[in-house]
């Protein structure tokens, strides 16, 4: 079985999106493809099972959260 999820996170400005994207790109591997689209961070996540997808989403959002917190401290 193949499962997928698209996540879109909207930011205040495009520069913040680019900074967050640059911070999380290391963790993308083959499961996640992230890109900046204006003020939005768009991620396409794929997995072979629902439980694997949920785990990947959880990891991805944790990385995004840390990156956002670091960007907001500046």
N, C-alpha and C positions, 0 to 999 in steps of 0.2 A: 504494500500500500504506500502511496505517496501522498503527503499532505503538505499544504503551504499556507502561509499567512503573510499579508501585507500590513505593515505598520507605517503610519504617517504621523509625525510629530511636528507641530507648527511652533516656530520660534518667533521672537520679537523682531529679529533682523537676520539677514542672510549671512553676515559675517559670523554670527554665533553658530549657525548651522555648519558652516565650513570648518570652524574650529572643533566642534564636537565630532564631526565626521572624521577629521584627521586623527583625533584621539582614539576613535574606536575601530578604525580601518584594520588595525593589526589583528583584531579578533574576528574578522569576517569569515575567513576560510572559505570552504565551498558551500557551507550551509546558509550563509547570509550575504546578500548583496545590498549594500547601502549606497545611497547617492543623495546629493543636495539638489533640491529643486526649488529655487528661490528661497523662501523662508521656511521651507519644509524639509525635514529629514525623512527620506523614504527608504524603507527596508523591505526586502523580499526574503522571506525565510522559508526554507524547504527542509523536510525531514522524511524519514521512512515510516514513522509511526506517530500517533497523536502524543504519546508520552514524550517521545524525543523532541517533537515540535514544541511542546510546553516547556521542556527543559531549556531548549535553545532560546525561546522567547524570554524566559526568565533571565538567563545569562546576558542576553543582548540588552534588555532593559536595565539590568544592573550596571552594565558598562556605560550605557547612555546616561544614567542617573549620576554616576561618579563624574563623568565628563562634564555634564551640565553644572554640577556643584563646583568643579574647578574653574570653569569659565565664569560663573557668577561671582567668584571670589575676586576676580580682577577688577 
